[in-house]
Amino acid sequence: MSNNGNNTDYDPFSFIAQAKKINNDLGRHVRKCGFSNNLSGRFYTNGSLQSHQARARRITQMQTKRKLLERSIKMEEKKIEFLEDELRKRIDERRKDEAMNLLLNESAITIQQFVRIHQAKERANIMRVENEIKEYLAVFLQSRYRGNRDRISFENKKRWRLLHELKTLSAIRIQCKQREIIARECLKKKRKEEQLKRTRLAVVIQSFARGYLARRFALSKRRFNASICIQCCFRCFVARRKLKVLIKKKAKPMRVPLHERRYSTYSVSNDDASAGSKLQTVIRRRKSSLMSLQAFHTLAEKDKTHQSTQKVHHTSSQQPKIPKQDSGKHLKSRNDKDAIRDGDSKSTAVKSDRQESNQQTDVQDKEKLEKETQIKQARHRAALRAQRNKQKSQDEESKKQDLRMARKIELTKLEDKRRAAIAQSKRGISSKKTNDQLKVLKDKKHSINKIDRHPKSALKSCDTRENSTVDGFHITVPVFVAEILSVEWEQYTFDDYIEENENDLQVEIA
């Protein structure tokens, strides 16, 4: 007998022992009893006959009950023994049945295994035979299919290779010519730009030179006019002094004695001073009018010089001769010497004018320096551009050399193939294919040499449609010069060309 799916046997005796413990009534009849009174057990004990008789009755009852209980226990023990025997018998029967079932199951499983093994072997043999047949058929079909596919692909590759080589050679020639044309145009443009730059720089330099000469001429004019103004002022000052002296000389003989005079000498001297001040005011007004006229004259001369510098390219750098002052010859008296001392005050104004002119010249020199620096920077940039152009030309020359080397390598490969084909033909392995290969190699070499020697004729041949037969293929090649010029042929594959020109390119297998 299994418990909860396990193979452990169930023990019934433990169950019976637990039942005995639960159903045992020993000790349940015993009860605690005391006196009926509330004071029993505290102050005295009950020693009456009633209590003694009641105790005897209880004892007899308890003895009879004990006997009955012992008999019932014995009967229950006999029942338990009988039940235990029956349980053991049933357990033995169950164990025997389980063992028989196990044997039957094992025997059935072994029989089924042998039967299934036999069936599986038969199926495996049938499947093996079927798989062998399928594999043989698949290999046969695949070999036929691959052979046909490889033949077609090999022929297509041959055709494509020849077309690609022809197109690459023609494309290289066309690109070379186009790059030469572009390079020439770029050179022409650069030369024109350089000439324009040189002319502009020459114009700028000439303008600076003319401005410098015009400024020098204007400054000499200003100095000449300033010298005239200074001489005029100085002569006016000398004339005023002389006038004062003459007035004083005339006033001396006209002196009157004091007793005959109506007024004192102080009043006469004051009148003379007022007359001198009036003369000075008149002279100053005339001087201011002269200065304004001279300024107007200088402005008009500046306008004339500016117009003359715009018309004439090179002006003479000769300065006008400034007349020397003749102050030393005319000044002989002491009064004239005093006038010279007083003229030193006006020399300060001349110095201030000189300082202003020096400041203007400094500003002009700074502007010249800035322009010279700009010219130097422009020259430096032009030198850098020339270096870049040289590097570009060197790179282009290196690319051309690489293309020439690639052509030489292709020629050597073609010669090696031709020699190998000739050797095969000499050994006696000649066939139609070898003869066709020799013809194709000769045509390729001839085309390469033709392109190297006569590029214009090669370009003309590329511009027209030509029918060519290669290994049984009739190919009509369309015009593709414009496409090659706009696309790099190394990245331009044959599939792209076919997709773009499906209508133009017609390939027919003979």
Secondary structure, 3 states (H helix, E strand, C coil): CCCCCCCCCCCHHHHHHHHHHHHCCCCCCCCCCCCCCCCECCCECCCCHHHHHHHHHHHHHHHHHHHHHHHHHHHHHHHHHHHHHHHHHHHHHHHHHHHHHHHHHHHHHHHHHHHHHHHHHHHHHHHHHHHHHHHHHHHHHHHHHHHHHHHHHHHHHHHHHHHHHHHHHHHHHHHHHHHHHHHHHHHHHHHHHHHHHHHHHHHHHHHHHHHHHHHHHHHHHHHHHHHHHHHHHHHHHHHHHHHHHHHHHHHCCCCCCCCCCCCCHHHHHHHHHHHHHHHHHHHHHHHHHHHHHHHHHHHHHHHHHHHHHHHCCCCCCCCCCCCCCCHHHHCCCHHHHHHHHHCHHHHHHHHHHHHHHHHHHHHHHHHHHHHHHHHHHHHHHHHHHHHHHHHHHHHHHHHHHHHHHHHHHHHHHHHHHHHHHHHHHHHCCCCHHHHHHHHHHHHHHHHHHHHHHCHHHHHHHHHCCEEEEECCEEEEECCCHHHHHHCCCCCCCHHHHHHHCCCCCEEEEC
